[in-house]
Amino acid sequence: YMIEKGAVLPMFYLPPVAYFTKLCAYKPEILIEREEHFPKQTYRNRANIHSPDGVLSLTVPVVKGSKLHTRIKDVKISYDFNWQRMHWMGLESCYRRSAYFEYYEDDFAPFYQKKFTYLFDYNEQLLQMLLKFIKIQLPLRYTETYEPEYPLLHDYRNAISTKKEFNFEQKPYFQVFEERNGFIKNLSIVDLLFNQGPQTINYL
């Protein structure tokens, strides 16, 4: 039988640190899920960052009707209110004092100015940029059909969830508001990137 060496992962918005540990562990045998139906209240359109008051969730609103019957690649982003400005202000206020925010700021800014139609495309372009910054060589490959199971791959499509803590060992790194809140596990990769910069890959 084949040795289990690959993994199938969902496409997340500014994915949490655990996601990147899996990318590093299983690369290059990574498959990104593109055909699943859109599940609500997940990291697919939500990222957690470290604010002065603890965890702050940034949610990308999706067009009404993007419910369970919509395939993830067809889910459209809603612009009924200016969430981009809110997310950018959130990132700025939380990470302005971090060591590397200014270093990456100009590359992130366009994602909060330009309007993207599809959530998947938006997340994908952010992920490509993050991989480049962290220096993870990974050609992204996508599912062609929806498969309920992948017997030969580690399936993380529902494992890394906003609803339950993902159990993985994470050693603390410096966080801006750590003195106030303590170290918070498994935040968005941007928390690690803005605090650790080029050291991110060594940490992962």
KOLBADREN-780534 format. One record per residue: residue number from 1; x, y, z of N, C-alpha, C in turn. Coordinates in Angstrom, 1 decimal, m for minus. Example, Ala and Ser with C-alpha at 12.3 -4.5 7.8 and 13.67 -1.06 7.14 Angstrom:
BEGIN
+-----+--------+--------+--------+--------+--------+--------+--------+--------+--------+
| pos |    n_X |    n_Y |    n_Z |   ca_X |   ca_Y |   ca_Z |    c_X |    c_Y |    c_Z |
+-----+--------+--------+--------+--------+--------+--------+--------+--------+--------+
|   1 |   13.2 |   m5.7 |    7.8 |   12.3 |   m4.5 |    7.8 |   13.2 |   m3.3 |    7.8 |
|   2 |   12.8 |   m2.2 |    7.1 |   13.7 |   m1.1 |    7.1 |   12.9 |    0.0 |    7.9 |
+-----+--------+--------+--------+--------+--------+--------+--------+--------+--------+
***
This chain:
BEGIN
+-----+--------+--------+--------+--------+--------+--------+--------+--------+--------+
| pos |    n_X |    n_Y |    n_Z |   ca_X |   ca_Y |   ca_Z |    c_X |    c_Y |    c_Z |
+-----+--------+--------+--------+--------+--------+--------+--------+--------+--------+
|   1 |    0.8 |   m1.2 |    0.0 |    0.0 |    0.0 |    0.0 |    0.9 |    1.2 |    0.0 |
|   2 |    0.3 |    2.4 |   m0.5 |    1.1 |    3.6 |   m0.5 |    1.4 |    4.1 |    0.9 |
|   3 |    2.5 |    4.7 |    1.0 |    2.9 |    5.3 |    2.3 |    2.1 |    6.7 |    2.4 |
|   4 |    1.4 |    6.9 |    3.5 |    0.7 |    8.2 |    3.6 |    1.7 |    9.3 |    3.8 |
|   5 |    1.8 |   10.1 |    2.8 |    2.8 |   11.2 |    2.9 |    2.2 |   12.5 |    2.5 |
|   6 |    1.0 |   12.5 |    2.0 |    0.4 |   13.7 |    1.5 |   m0.7 |   14.2 |    2.4 |
|   7 |   m1.3 |   15.3 |    2.0 |   m2.4 |   15.9 |    2.8 |   m3.3 |   16.7 |    1.9 |
|   8 |   m4.6 |   16.7 |    2.2 |   m5.6 |   17.5 |    1.6 |   m6.0 |   18.6 |    2.6 |
|   9 |   m5.9 |   19.9 |    2.2 |   m6.2 |   21.0 |    3.1 |   m7.3 |   21.9 |    2.4 |
|  10 |   m8.1 |   22.6 |    3.2 |   m9.0 |   23.6 |    2.7 |   m8.3 |   24.9 |    2.3 |
|  11 |   m9.0 |   25.8 |    1.7 |   m8.4 |   27.1 |    1.4 |   m8.9 |   28.1 |    2.4 |
|  12 |   m8.0 |   28.6 |    3.2 |   m8.4 |   29.5 |    4.3 |   m8.0 |   31.0 |    4.0 |
|  13 |   m8.7 |   31.9 |    4.8 |   m8.3 |   33.3 |    4.8 |   m7.2 |   33.5 |    5.8 |
|  14 |   m6.0 |   34.0 |    5.3 |   m4.9 |   34.2 |    6.3 |   m4.8 |   33.1 |    7.3 |
|  15 |   m4.5 |   31.9 |    6.8 |   m4.7 |   30.7 |    7.6 |   m3.9 |   30.7 |    9.0 |
|  16 |   m4.4 |   29.9 |    9.9 |   m3.7 |   29.9 |   11.2 |   m2.4 |   29.1 |   11.1 |
|  17 |   m1.6 |   29.3 |   12.2 |   m0.2 |   28.7 |   12.2 |   m0.3 |   27.2 |   11.9 |
|  18 |   m1.2 |   26.5 |   12.5 |   m1.3 |   25.1 |   12.4 |   m1.4 |   24.6 |   10.9 |
|  19 |   m2.1 |   25.4 |   10.1 |   m2.2 |   25.2 |    8.7 |   m0.8 |   25.1 |    8.0 |
|  20 |    0.0 |   26.1 |    8.4 |    1.3 |   26.2 |    7.8 |    2.3 |   25.1 |    8.3 |
|  21 |    2.0 |   24.6 |    9.5 |    2.9 |   23.5 |   10.0 |    2.5 |   22.2 |    9.1 |
|  22 |    1.3 |   22.1 |    8.7 |    0.9 |   21.0 |    7.9 |    1.4 |   21.1 |    6.5 |
|  23 |    1.4 |   22.3 |    5.9 |    2.0 |   22.5 |    4.6 |    3.4 |   22.1 |    4.6 |
|  24 |    4.1 |   22.5 |    5.7 |    5.6 |   22.2 |    5.7 |    5.8 |   20.7 |    5.9 |
|  25 |    4.9 |   20.1 |    6.7 |    5.1 |   18.7 |    7.0 |    4.9 |   17.8 |    5.8 |
|  26 |    3.9 |   18.1 |    5.0 |    3.5 |   17.2 |    3.9 |    3.9 |   17.7 |    2.5 |
|  27 |    4.5 |   18.8 |    2.4 |    4.9 |   19.3 |    1.1 |    5.9 |   18.4 |    0.5 |
|  28 |    6.0 |   18.2 |   m0.9 |    5.1 |   18.9 |   m1.8 |    3.8 |   18.2 |   m2.1 |
|  29 |    3.5 |   17.1 |   m1.4 |    2.3 |   16.3 |   m1.7 |    1.0 |   17.0 |   m1.0 |
|  30 |    0.7 |   18.2 |   m1.5 |   m0.4 |   18.9 |   m0.9 |   m1.5 |   19.1 |   m2.0 |
|  31 |   m2.7 |   18.8 |   m1.6 |   m3.8 |   19.1 |   m2.4 |   m4.8 |   20.1 |   m1.7 |
|  32 |   m5.1 |   21.1 |   m2.4 |   m6.1 |   22.1 |   m1.9 |   m7.5 |   21.8 |   m2.4 |
|  33 |   m8.4 |   21.8 |   m1.4 |   m9.8 |   21.5 |   m1.7 |  m10.5 |   22.7 |   m2.4 |
|  34 |  m11.0 |   22.4 |   m3.6 |  m11.6 |   23.5 |   m4.4 |  m13.1 |   23.2 |   m4.7 |
|  35 |  m13.5 |   22.0 |   m4.5 |  m14.8 |   21.6 |   m4.9 |  m15.8 |   21.4 |   m3.8 |
|  36 |  m15.4 |   21.5 |   m2.6 |  m16.3 |   21.3 |   m1.4 |  m17.4 |   22.4 |   m1.4 |
|  37 |  m18.5 |   22.0 |   m0.7 |  m19.5 |   23.0 |   m0.5 |  m19.1 |   23.9 |    0.7 |
|  38 |  m19.5 |   25.2 |    0.6 |  m19.0 |   26.2 |    1.6 |  m19.6 |   25.9 |    3.0 |
|  39 |  m18.7 |   25.6 |    3.9 |  m19.2 |   25.5 |    5.3 |  m19.1 |   26.8 |    6.0 |
|  40 |  m20.1 |   27.1 |    6.8 |  m20.2 |   28.4 |    7.5 |  m19.3 |   28.4 |    8.7 |
|  41 |  m18.9 |   29.6 |    9.2 |  m18.2 |   29.8 |   10.4 |  m16.9 |   29.0 |   10.5 |
|  42 |  m16.1 |   29.1 |    9.5 |  m14.8 |   28.4 |    9.5 |  m13.7 |   29.4 |    9.1 |
|  43 |  m12.5 |   28.9 |    9.2 |  m11.3 |   29.8 |    8.8 |  m11.4 |   30.0 |    7.3 |
|  44 |  m12.3 |   29.5 |    6.5 |  m12.3 |   29.7 |    5.1 |  m12.6 |   31.2 |    4.8 |
|  45 |  m13.3 |   31.9 |    5.8 |  m13.5 |   33.3 |    5.6 |  m13.3 |   34.0 |    6.9 |
|  46 |  m12.5 |   33.5 |    7.8 |  m12.2 |   34.1 |    9.1 |  m10.8 |   33.9 |    9.5 |
|  47 |  m10.2 |   34.9 |   10.1 |   m8.9 |   34.8 |   10.6 |   m8.8 |   35.4 |   12.0 |
|  48 |   m8.1 |   34.9 |   12.9 |   m8.0 |   35.4 |   14.3 |   m6.6 |   36.1 |   14.5 |
|  49 |   m6.7 |   37.3 |   15.0 |   m5.4 |   38.0 |   15.3 |   m5.4 |   38.4 |   16.7 |
|  50 |   m4.3 |   38.9 |   17.2 |   m4.1 |   39.2 |   18.6 |   m4.2 |   40.7 |   18.8 |
|  51 |   m5.3 |   41.1 |   19.5 |   m5.6 |   42.5 |   19.8 |   m5.3 |   42.8 |   21.2 |
|  52 |   m5.3 |   44.1 |   21.6 |   m5.1 |   44.4 |   23.0 |   m6.1 |   43.7 |   24.0 |
|  53 |   m7.3 |   43.4 |   23.4 |   m8.3 |   42.7 |   24.3 |   m8.4 |   41.2 |   24.1 |
|  54 |   m7.3 |   40.6 |   23.5 |   m7.3 |   39.2 |   23.2 |   m7.6 |   38.9 |   21.8 |
|  55 |   m8.3 |   37.8 |   21.5 |   m8.5 |   37.3 |   20.1 |   m9.5 |   38.2 |   19.4 |
|  56 |   m9.1 |   38.7 |   18.2 |  m10.0 |   39.5 |   17.4 |  m10.2 |   38.7 |   16.1 |
|  57 |  m11.5 |   38.4 |   15.8 |  m11.8 |   37.7 |   14.6 |  m12.1 |   38.6 |   13.4 |
|  58 |  m11.5 |   38.4 |   12.3 |  m11.7 |   39.2 |   11.1 |  m12.5 |   38.2 |   10.2 |
|  59 |  m13.7 |   38.6 |    9.8 |  m14.5 |   37.8 |    8.9 |  m14.8 |   38.4 |    7.6 |
|  60 |  m14.5 |   37.7 |    6.5 |  m14.8 |   38.2 |    5.2 |  m16.3 |   37.8 |    4.9 |
|  61 |  m17.2 |   38.8 |    4.8 |  m18.6 |   38.5 |    4.5 |  m18.8 |   37.9 |    3.1 |
|  62 |  m19.7 |   37.0 |    3.0 |  m20.0 |   36.4 |    1.7 |  m21.4 |   36.7 |    1.3 |
|  63 |  m21.6 |   36.7 |    0.0 |  m22.9 |   37.1 |   m0.6 |  m24.0 |   36.1 |   m0.1 |
|  64 |  m25.1 |   36.7 |    0.3 |  m26.2 |   35.9 |    0.8 |  m26.6 |   34.8 |   m0.2 |
|  65 |  m26.9 |   33.7 |    0.3 |  m27.2 |   32.6 |   m0.7 |  m26.0 |   31.7 |   m0.8 |
|  66 |  m24.8 |   32.2 |   m0.3 |  m23.6 |   31.3 |   m0.4 |  m23.7 |   30.4 |    0.8 |
|  67 |  m24.7 |   29.5 |    0.7 |  m24.9 |   28.6 |    1.8 |  m24.4 |   27.2 |    1.4 |
|  68 |  m24.9 |   26.2 |    2.1 |  m24.3 |   24.9 |    2.0 |  m24.3 |   24.3 |    0.5 |
|  69 |  m25.1 |   24.9 |   m0.3 |  m25.2 |   24.3 |   m1.7 |  m24.2 |   24.9 |   m2.6 |
|  70 |  m23.5 |   25.9 |   m2.2 |  m22.6 |   26.6 |   m3.1 |  m21.2 |   26.0 |   m3.0 |
|  71 |  m20.6 |   25.7 |   m4.1 |  m19.2 |   25.2 |   m4.1 |  m18.3 |   26.4 |   m3.7 |
|  72 |  m17.2 |   26.0 |   m3.0 |  m16.3 |   27.0 |   m2.4 |  m15.7 |   27.9 |   m3.4 |
|  73 |  m15.5 |   27.4 |   m4.6 |  m14.8 |   28.3 |   m5.7 |  m15.9 |   29.2 |   m6.3 |
|  74 |  m17.2 |   29.0 |   m6.0 |  m18.2 |   29.9 |   m6.5 |  m18.7 |   30.9 |   m5.5 |
|  75 |  m18.2 |   30.8 |   m4.3 |  m18.7 |   31.8 |   m3.2 |  m18.1 |   33.2 |   m3.5 |
|  76 |  m19.1 |   34.1 |   m3.5 |  m18.7 |   35.5 |   m3.8 |  m18.6 |   36.3 |   m2.5 |
|  77 |  m17.6 |   37.3 |   m2.5 |  m17.4 |   38.2 |   m1.4 |  m18.5 |   39.3 |   m1.4 |
|  78 |  m19.0 |   39.6 |   m0.3 |  m20.0 |   40.7 |   m0.2 |  m19.3 |   42.0 |    0.2 |
|  79 |  m19.8 |   43.1 |   m0.4 |  m19.2 |   44.4 |   m0.1 |  m20.3 |   45.3 |    0.4 |
|  80 |  m21.3 |   44.7 |    1.0 |  m22.4 |   45.5 |    1.6 |  m22.0 |   46.6 |    2.6 |
|  81 |  m20.9 |   46.2 |    3.3 |  m20.3 |   47.2 |    4.2 |  m18.8 |   47.1 |    4.0 |
|  82 |  m18.1 |   48.1 |    4.4 |  m16.6 |   48.2 |    4.1 |  m15.8 |   47.4 |    5.1 |
|  83 |  m15.9 |   46.0 |    4.9 |  m15.1 |   45.1 |    5.8 |  m13.6 |   45.3 |    5.5 |
|  84 |  m13.2 |   45.6 |    4.3 |  m11.8 |   45.7 |    4.0 |  m11.2 |   46.8 |    4.9 |
|  85 |  m11.9 |   47.9 |    5.0 |  m11.3 |   49.0 |    5.8 |  m11.2 |   48.5 |    7.3 |
|  86 |  m12.2 |   47.8 |    7.8 |  m12.2 |   47.3 |    9.1 |  m11.1 |   46.3 |    9.4 |
|  87 |  m10.9 |   45.4 |    8.4 |   m9.8 |   44.4 |    8.6 |   m8.4 |   45.1 |    8.6 |
|  88 |   m8.3 |   46.1 |    7.6 |   m7.0 |   46.8 |    7.6 |   m6.7 |   47.6 |    8.8 |
|  89 |   m7.8 |   48.3 |    9.3 |   m7.6 |   49.0 |   10.6 |   m7.3 |   48.1 |   11.7 |
|  90 |   m7.9 |   46.9 |   11.7 |   m7.6 |   45.9 |   12.7 |   m6.2 |   45.4 |   12.7 |
|  91 |   m5.7 |   45.1 |   11.5 |   m4.3 |   44.7 |   11.3 |   m3.3 |   45.7 |   11.7 |
|  92 |   m3.6 |   47.0 |   11.3 |   m2.8 |   48.1 |   11.6 |   m2.7 |   48.3 |   13.1 |
|  93 |   m3.9 |   48.4 |   13.8 |   m3.9 |   48.7 |   15.2 |   m3.3 |   47.6 |   16.0 |
|  94 |   m3.4 |   46.3 |   15.6 |   m2.8 |   45.2 |   16.3 |   m1.3 |   45.0 |   16.1 |
|  95 |   m0.9 |   45.4 |   14.9 |    0.5 |   45.0 |   14.5 |    1.4 |   46.2 |   14.2 |
|  96 |    0.9 |   47.4 |   14.3 |    1.7 |   48.6 |   14.0 |    3.0 |   48.5 |   14.9 |
|  97 |    2.9 |   48.0 |   16.1 |    4.1 |   48.0 |   17.0 |    5.0 |   46.7 |   16.8 |
|  98 |    4.5 |   45.8 |   16.0 |    5.3 |   44.6 |   15.8 |    6.6 |   44.9 |   15.0 |
|  99 |    7.5 |   44.0 |   15.1 |    8.8 |   44.2 |   14.4 |    8.8 |   44.3 |   12.9 |
| 100 |    7.9 |   43.6 |   12.3 |    7.9 |   43.5 |   10.8 |    6.7 |   44.0 |   10.1 |
| 101 |    5.7 |   44.5 |   10.7 |    4.5 |   45.0 |   10.0 |    4.9 |   45.9 |    8.9 |
| 102 |    5.7 |   46.9 |    9.2 |    6.0 |   47.9 |    8.1 |    6.7 |   47.3 |    6.9 |
| 103 |    7.5 |   46.2 |    7.2 |    8.2 |   45.6 |    6.2 |    7.3 |   44.9 |    5.1 |
| 104 |    6.1 |   44.4 |    5.6 |    5.2 |   43.7 |    4.7 |    4.0 |   44.6 |    4.3 |
| 105 |    3.8 |   45.7 |    5.0 |    2.6 |   46.5 |    4.9 |    2.2 |   46.8 |    3.4 |
| 106 |    3.1 |   47.2 |    2.6 |    2.8 |   47.6 |    1.2 |    2.3 |   46.5 |    0.4 |
| 107 |    2.7 |   45.3 |    0.7 |    2.2 |   44.1 |   m0.1 |    0.8 |   43.7 |    0.4 |
| 108 |    0.5 |   43.8 |    1.6 |   m0.8 |   43.5 |    2.1 |   m1.9 |   44.5 |    1.8 |
| 109 |   m1.5 |   45.8 |    1.7 |   m2.5 |   46.8 |    1.6 |   m3.4 |   46.7 |    0.4 |
| 110 |   m2.9 |   46.3 |   m0.8 |   m3.8 |   46.2 |   m2.0 |   m4.9 |   45.2 |   m1.8 |
| 111 |   m4.7 |   44.2 |   m0.9 |   m5.8 |   43.2 |   m0.6 |   m7.0 |   43.8 |    0.1 |
| 112 |   m6.7 |   45.0 |    0.7 |   m7.8 |   45.7 |    1.4 |   m8.2 |   47.0 |    0.7 |
| 113 |   m7.8 |   47.1 |   m0.6 |   m8.3 |   48.2 |   m1.4 |   m9.0 |   47.7 |   m2.6 |
| 114 |   m8.4 |   46.7 |   m3.3 |   m8.9 |   46.2 |   m4.5 |  m10.1 |   45.2 |   m4.2 |
| 115 |  m11.1 |   45.2 |   m5.0 |  m12.3 |   44.3 |   m4.7 |  m12.1 |   43.0 |   m5.5 |
| 116 |  m12.1 |   41.9 |   m4.8 |  m12.1 |   40.6 |   m5.4 |  m13.5 |   40.1 |   m5.5 |
| 117 |  m13.8 |   39.3 |   m6.6 |  m15.2 |   38.8 |   m6.7 |  m15.4 |   37.5 |   m5.8 |
| 118 |  m14.4 |   36.6 |   m6.0 |  m14.6 |   35.3 |   m5.3 |  m13.7 |   35.1 |   m4.1 |
| 119 |  m14.2 |   34.6 |   m3.1 |  m13.5 |   34.3 |   m1.8 |  m12.3 |   33.4 |   m2.1 |
| 120 |  m12.5 |   32.4 |   m2.9 |  m11.4 |   31.4 |   m3.1 |  m10.2 |   32.1 |   m3.8 |
| 121 |  m10.5 |   33.0 |   m4.8 |   m9.4 |   33.7 |   m5.5 |   m8.7 |   34.6 |   m4.6 |
| 122 |   m9.4 |   35.3 |   m3.7 |   m8.9 |   36.2 |   m2.8 |   m7.9 |   35.5 |   m1.8 |
| 123 |   m8.4 |   34.4 |   m1.2 |   m7.6 |   33.6 |   m0.3 |   m6.4 |   33.0 |   m1.0 |
| 124 |   m6.6 |   32.6 |   m2.2 |   m5.5 |   31.9 |   m3.0 |   m4.4 |   32.9 |   m3.2 |
| 125 |   m4.7 |   34.1 |   m3.6 |   m3.7 |   35.1 |   m3.9 |   m2.9 |   35.5 |   m2.6 |
| 126 |   m3.7 |   35.6 |   m1.5 |   m3.1 |   35.9 |   m0.2 |   m2.1 |   34.8 |    0.2 |
| 127 |   m2.6 |   33.5 |    0.0 |   m1.8 |   32.4 |    0.3 |   m0.5 |   32.3 |   m0.5 |
| 128 |   m0.6 |   32.6 |   m1.8 |    0.6 |   32.6 |   m2.7 |    1.6 |   33.7 |   m2.1 |
| 129 |    1.1 |   34.8 |   m1.7 |    2.0 |   35.9 |   m1.2 |    2.7 |   35.4 |    0.1 |
| 130 |    1.9 |   34.8 |    1.0 |    2.4 |   34.3 |    2.3 |    3.5 |   33.3 |    2.1 |
| 131 |    3.2 |   32.3 |    1.1 |    4.2 |   31.3 |    0.9 |    5.5 |   31.9 |    0.4 |
| 132 |    5.4 |   33.0 |   m0.4 |    6.6 |   33.7 |   m0.9 |    7.4 |   34.3 |    0.2 |
| 133 |    6.6 |   35.0 |    1.1 |    7.3 |   35.7 |    2.2 |    8.0 |   34.8 |    3.1 |
| 134 |    7.3 |   33.6 |    3.4 |    7.8 |   32.7 |    4.4 |    8.9 |   31.8 |    3.7 |
| 135 |    9.0 |   31.9 |    2.4 |    9.9 |   31.1 |    1.6 |    9.6 |   29.6 |    1.7 |
| 136 |    8.4 |   29.3 |    1.5 |    7.9 |   27.9 |    1.3 |    7.7 |   27.6 |   m0.2 |
| 137 |    8.5 |   26.7 |   m0.7 |    8.4 |   26.3 |   m2.1 |    7.3 |   25.3 |   m2.2 |
| 138 |    6.1 |   25.7 |   m2.8 |    5.0 |   24.8 |   m2.9 |    4.1 |   25.1 |   m4.1 |
| 139 |    4.2 |   24.3 |   m5.2 |    3.3 |   24.5 |   m6.3 |    1.9 |   24.1 |   m5.8 |
| 140 |    0.9 |   25.0 |   m5.9 |   m0.4 |   24.6 |   m5.4 |   m1.2 |   23.8 |   m6.4 |
| 141 |   m1.7 |   22.6 |   m5.9 |   m2.5 |   21.8 |   m6.8 |   m3.9 |   21.7 |   m6.1 |
| 142 |   m4.9 |   21.5 |   m7.0 |   m6.3 |   21.6 |   m6.5 |   m7.0 |   20.3 |   m6.8 |
| 143 |   m8.1 |   20.1 |   m6.0 |   m9.0 |   19.0 |   m6.3 |   m9.8 |   19.3 |   m7.5 |
| 144 |  m10.1 |   18.2 |   m8.3 |  m10.8 |   18.4 |   m9.5 |  m12.3 |   18.1 |   m9.3 |
| 145 |  m12.5 |   17.2 |   m8.3 |  m13.9 |   16.8 |   m8.0 |  m14.0 |   16.7 |   m6.5 |
| 146 |  m15.2 |   16.7 |   m6.0 |  m15.3 |   16.5 |   m4.5 |  m15.3 |   15.1 |   m4.1 |
| 147 |  m14.4 |   14.7 |   m3.3 |  m14.3 |   13.3 |   m2.7 |  m14.5 |   13.4 |   m1.2 |
| 148 |  m15.5 |   12.6 |   m0.8 |  m15.8 |   12.6 |    0.7 |  m14.6 |   12.1 |    1.5 |
| 149 |  m13.8 |   11.2 |    0.9 |  m12.6 |   10.7 |    1.6 |  m11.4 |   10.6 |    0.7 |
| 150 |  m10.3 |   10.7 |    1.3 |   m9.0 |   10.5 |    0.7 |   m8.2 |    9.4 |    1.5 |
| 151 |   m8.4 |    8.1 |    1.1 |   m7.8 |    7.1 |    1.9 |   m6.3 |    7.2 |    2.0 |
| 152 |   m5.6 |    7.8 |    1.0 |   m4.2 |    7.8 |    1.0 |   m3.6 |    9.1 |    1.4 |
| 153 |   m4.4 |   10.1 |    1.8 |   m4.0 |   11.4 |    2.2 |   m4.5 |   11.7 |    3.6 |
| 154 |   m3.7 |   12.5 |    4.4 |   m4.2 |   13.0 |    5.6 |   m5.2 |   14.1 |    5.3 |
| 155 |   m6.4 |   14.0 |    5.8 |   m7.5 |   14.9 |    5.5 |   m7.7 |   15.9 |    6.6 |
| 156 |   m7.3 |   17.2 |    6.3 |   m7.4 |   18.3 |    7.3 |   m8.5 |   19.2 |    6.9 |
| 157 |   m9.5 |   18.8 |    6.1 |  m10.5 |   19.7 |    5.6 |  m11.4 |   20.2 |    6.7 |
| 158 |  m11.6 |   19.4 |    7.7 |  m12.4 |   19.8 |    8.9 |  m11.7 |   19.8 |   10.2 |
| 159 |  m10.4 |   19.4 |   10.2 |   m9.7 |   19.3 |   11.4 |   m9.3 |   20.6 |   12.0 |
| 160 |   m8.9 |   21.5 |   11.2 |   m8.4 |   22.8 |   11.7 |   m9.6 |   23.7 |   11.7 |
| 161 |  m10.2 |   23.9 |   12.9 |  m11.6 |   24.5 |   13.0 |  m11.6 |   25.6 |   14.0 |
| 162 |  m12.5 |   26.6 |   13.7 |  m12.7 |   27.7 |   14.6 |  m13.5 |   27.2 |   15.8 |
| 163 |  m14.2 |   26.1 |   15.7 |  m15.1 |   25.6 |   16.8 |  m14.4 |   24.8 |   17.9 |
| 164 |  m13.3 |   24.1 |   17.5 |  m12.6 |   23.4 |   18.5 |  m11.1 |   23.6 |   18.4 |
| 165 |  m10.4 |   23.5 |   19.5 |   m8.9 |   23.8 |   19.5 |   m8.2 |   22.7 |   18.7 |
| 166 |   m7.4 |   23.1 |   17.8 |   m6.6 |   22.1 |   17.0 |   m5.4 |   21.7 |   17.9 |
| 167 |   m5.3 |   20.4 |   18.2 |   m4.3 |   20.0 |   19.1 |   m2.9 |   19.9 |   18.4 |
| 168 |   m2.1 |   20.8 |   18.6 |   m0.7 |   20.7 |   18.1 |    0.2 |   21.4 |   19.0 |
| 169 |    1.5 |   20.9 |   19.1 |    2.4 |   21.5 |   20.0 |    2.9 |   22.9 |   19.4 |
| 170 |    2.8 |   23.9 |   20.1 |    3.2 |   25.2 |   19.6 |    4.0 |   25.9 |   20.7 |
| 171 |    5.3 |   26.1 |   20.4 |    6.1 |   26.8 |   21.4 |    5.9 |   28.3 |   21.2 |
| 172 |    5.8 |   29.0 |   22.3 |    5.5 |   30.5 |   22.2 |    6.6 |   31.3 |   21.5 |
| 173 |    6.2 |   32.3 |   20.8 |    7.1 |   33.3 |   20.2 |    6.6 |   34.6 |   20.7 |
| 174 |    7.3 |   35.7 |   20.6 |    6.9 |   37.0 |   21.1 |    5.7 |   37.5 |   20.4 |
| 175 |    4.7 |   37.9 |   21.1 |    3.5 |   38.6 |   20.6 |    3.3 |   40.0 |   21.2 |
| 176 |    2.8 |   40.9 |   20.4 |    2.8 |   42.3 |   20.8 |    2.1 |   42.5 |   22.2 |
| 177 |    0.9 |   41.9 |   22.4 |    0.1 |   42.1 |   23.6 |    0.2 |   41.0 |   24.6 |
| 178 |    1.4 |   40.2 |   24.5 |    1.6 |   39.1 |   25.3 |    1.5 |   39.4 |   26.8 |
| 179 |    2.1 |   40.5 |   27.2 |    2.2 |   40.9 |   28.6 |    0.8 |   41.1 |   29.2 |
| 180 |   m0.1 |   41.5 |   28.3 |   m1.5 |   41.8 |   28.8 |   m2.3 |   40.5 |   28.7 |
| 181 |   m2.2 |   39.7 |   27.7 |   m3.1 |   38.5 |   27.5 |   m2.4 |   37.2 |   27.6 |
| 182 |   m1.1 |   37.1 |   27.7 |   m0.4 |   35.9 |   27.6 |   m0.3 |   35.4 |   26.2 |
| 183 |    0.4 |   34.3 |   26.0 |    0.6 |   33.9 |   24.6 |   m0.7 |   33.2 |   24.1 |
| 184 |   m1.1 |   33.6 |   22.9 |   m2.3 |   33.0 |   22.3 |   m1.9 |   32.0 |   21.2 |
| 185 |   m2.3 |   30.8 |   21.3 |   m2.0 |   29.8 |   20.3 |   m2.8 |   29.9 |   19.0 |
| 186 |   m2.1 |   29.4 |   17.9 |   m2.8 |   29.1 |   16.7 |   m3.6 |   30.3 |   16.1 |
| 187 |   m3.0 |   31.5 |   16.2 |   m3.5 |   32.7 |   15.5 |   m3.2 |   32.6 |   14.0 |
| 188 |   m3.8 |   33.6 |   13.3 |   m3.4 |   33.7 |   11.9 |   m1.9 |   33.8 |   11.7 |
| 189 |   m1.5 |   33.2 |   10.6 |    0.0 |   33.2 |   10.2 |    0.5 |   34.7 |   10.2 |
| 190 |   m0.4 |   35.7 |   10.0 |    0.1 |   37.1 |   10.0 |    0.7 |   37.5 |   11.3 |
| 191 |    0.1 |   36.9 |   12.4 |    0.6 |   37.2 |   13.7 |    2.1 |   36.8 |   13.9 |
| 192 |    2.4 |   35.6 |   13.4 |    3.7 |   35.0 |   13.4 |    4.6 |   35.8 |   12.5 |
| 193 |    4.1 |   36.1 |   11.3 |    4.9 |   36.8 |   10.3 |    5.3 |   38.2 |   10.7 |
| 194 |    4.3 |   39.0 |   11.2 |    4.6 |   40.4 |   11.6 |    5.5 |   40.4 |   12.8 |
| 195 |    5.5 |   39.4 |   13.7 |    6.3 |   39.4 |   14.8 |    7.7 |   38.8 |   14.6 |
| 196 |    7.8 |   37.8 |   13.7 |    9.0 |   37.0 |   13.5 |    9.7 |   37.3 |   12.1 |
| 197 |    8.9 |   37.8 |   11.2 |    9.5 |   38.2 |    9.9 |   10.2 |   37.0 |    9.2 |
| 198 |   11.5 |   37.2 |    8.7 |   12.2 |   36.1 |    8.0 |   12.4 |   34.8 |    8.9 |
| 199 |   12.3 |   35.0 |   10.2 |   12.5 |   33.8 |   11.1 |   11.3 |   32.8 |   11.1 |
| 200 |   10.2 |   33.3 |   10.4 |    9.0 |   32.5 |   10.4 |    9.2 |   31.0 |   10.0 |
| 201 |    9.9 |   30.9 |    8.9 |   10.2 |   29.5 |    8.3 |   10.9 |   28.6 |    9.3 |
| 202 |   11.9 |   29.2 |   10.1 |   12.6 |   28.4 |   11.1 |   11.7 |   28.0 |   12.2 |
| 203 |   10.8 |   28.9 |   12.6 |    9.8 |   28.6 |   13.6 |    8.9 |   27.5 |   13.2 |
| 204 |    8.4 |   27.5 |   12.0 |    7.5 |   26.5 |   11.5 |    8.2 |   25.1 |   11.4 |
+-----+--------+--------+--------+--------+--------+--------+--------+--------+--------+
***
